[in-house]
């Protein structure tokens, strides 16, 4: 859960991207529109939120043009699941190796 205003905006935009409200290839509303929607006085709050999503690989921005959706899900969103699967596989391999080593030389 976000603790900053820009974090909360990023969370909302991320959700909208994931659910297809803003499909891949679409342009996000302007910074001014987002400032009004989220009731923030400065454009930096919205820009900071967009930069979070740029770093996650969900958006790209073009100065003077806008922000565009590049992916529905962050390329690293499945990273934690993949890492957990690899750790589990490693544990299985370690058990298999220990079993074979206990059997003595081949």
N, C-alpha and C positions, 0 to 999 in steps of 0.2 A: 504494500500500500504506500502510495507516494506521501512524502512529508512536506514537499514543496508545491507551490502553485504550478510551476512549470512541469513538475513530475505528475501532478494530477491531470494536467492537460495532455501530457504525453500518454498517460494511461488511457484516457478517453479516446484519443486519436488512434492509438494502437488497437483498441477494441473495435472501433469503427472500421479500421482496415481489415482486421481479422474477420469481421462478420459481413464484409462486402459492402458496407455503406459507402466506403471509398474504395472502389475496385482498382486493381493494378492498372496503371496507365492513366488513372484519373488525376485531376488537379485538385488539391485541397482548397477549401475556401481561403480567401485572402487573409493576410495577417490582421487587417482591420476588422474583417468579419469575425474572425476567431477572437479578437480582443473584445468585441461586443458580446459575443456568445458567452465567453468565460468571465466576463466582467473584470478584465484586467486593464489597468490604465496605460501600461507601457508595452511597446512592441517587443522588447527584449524577452519578456516572459514567454510569449508565443514562439519567438525565434529559438529560445533555449529548449522548449518542448520539441520543436521540429528537429533541432540538432541531435537530441537524444535518439530520435527515430532514424535520422540519417546515419548515426553511428551503428545502429542496430541493423542497417541495411533495408529498412522499410521505405525510406523516402530518399529522393534526391531533390536538391533545390537549385534553382537557377536565379541568379540575382536579377531583379527587375521583372521576372516572369512568374515565379511561384514555386510551390512545392508539389512534387508528383510522387504518387505511390509506385514503388518499384517491386514490392513483394507483399504477399498477404501475411506471411509469417516470417519472423526474423530467421535468417539462416542459422543462427545459433540457438533457436528455441528448442530444438531437439537435441542439442548438445548434452544436456544433463542426462537425458534418457540413454543416449548412446554411451556416455561415460559409465553409467551404472551397468549397462549391459556388458560392456567390456570388462568391468571389474568382476562381475559375476562369472563371466567366461574364464577370466584369469584364475579365480578361486576354484572353479571346476578343474581346470588344467593342473593347478597345484595339487589338488587331491589325487588326480589320476597319476601324476608323476610320483607322488609319495607312495601310492599303492604299488606301482611298478617297481620302484626302488626297493620296497620292502620284500618283493618277490625274489630278489637276488639277481645275479647276472643272467643275461639272456643266453 
